[in-house]
Amino acid sequence: MVVTGSAAEAKGRPAGALYAASKASVRSLVRTLALDSAVLDRRIRINAVTPGLIETPMTSHKDPAVNAAPGMVSGCGRCPRAC
């Protein structure tokens, strides 16, 4: 099982409390499910993928300095873009 979280759960941002809280809940749920699966010997792997910021129309208005912050850029030196 793979669940999509967000890097936002580990790093606070202005006006992002609800989003960060929901993503922190996802991480906690994944950890709990993984432990339950291990204890019950269900042999189910449970992981979370937590990408950073993806450039989309919703995030295009954000401050460019935020988009270039450490951990927010890919190996090519920019924020990844959605297709």
C-alpha positions in Angstrom: 0.0 0.0 0.0 1.4 3.4 -0.9 -0.2 6.6 0.4 0.6 10.1 -0.8 1.5 12.5 2.0 3.3 15.8 1.8 6.6 17.3 2.9 4.4 20.1 4.4 3.7 17.9 7.4 7.3 18.3 8.6 7.7 22.0 7.9 5.3 24.7 8.9 4.2 27.4 6.4 2.1 30.6 6.9 -1.6 29.9 6.5 -0.9 26.1 6.1 -2.0 24.8 9.5 -4.9 22.7 8.4 -3.1 21.3 5.4 0.0 20.4 7.5 -2.2 18.8 10.2 -4.0 16.7 7.7 -0.8 15.5 6.1 0.7 14.8 9.6 -2.3 12.6 10.2 -1.6 10.7 7.0 1.9 10.0 8.2 0.7 8.9 11.6 -1.9 6.6 10.0 0.6 5.0 7.7 3.0 4.3 10.6 0.2 2.8 12.7 -1.0 0.6 9.9 2.5 -0.6 9.2 3.0 -1.5 12.8 -0.4 -3.2 13.0 0.5 -5.2 9.8 3.8 -6.3 11.3 2.3 -7.3 14.6 -0.4 -9.3 13.0 2.1 -10.8 10.5 -0.1 -9.8 7.5 3.0 -9.3 5.3 1.6 -6.1 3.8 4.1 -3.3 3.2 2.7 0.2 3.9 4.6 3.3 2.9 4.0 7.0 2.4 5.4 9.1 -0.5 5.9 12.7 0.7 6.8 14.9 -2.3 7.7 18.6 -1.9 6.1 21.5 -3.7 4.9 20.9 -7.2 4.5 23.9 -9.5 0.8 24.0 -10.4 -1.6 26.9 -11.1 -2.6 26.7 -7.4 1.0 27.3 -6.3 2.1 29.7 -9.0 1.2 32.8 -6.9 3.6 31.7 -4.1 6.7 33.7 -3.3 9.6 32.5 -5.6 11.9 32.5 -2.6 9.7 29.8 -1.0 9.8 27.7 -4.1 13.6 27.9 -4.2 14.0 27.0 -0.5 16.1 24.0 0.4 14.2 20.8 -0.1 11.7 22.4 -2.4 13.8 22.1 -5.6 14.6 19.1 -7.6 18.0 18.0 -8.9 17.6 20.3 -11.9 17.5 23.4 -9.6 13.8 24.3 -9.9 10.5 23.3 -8.4 9.1 20.3 -10.2 6.1 21.1 -12.5 2.9 19.1 -13.0 2.2 18.0 -16.5 
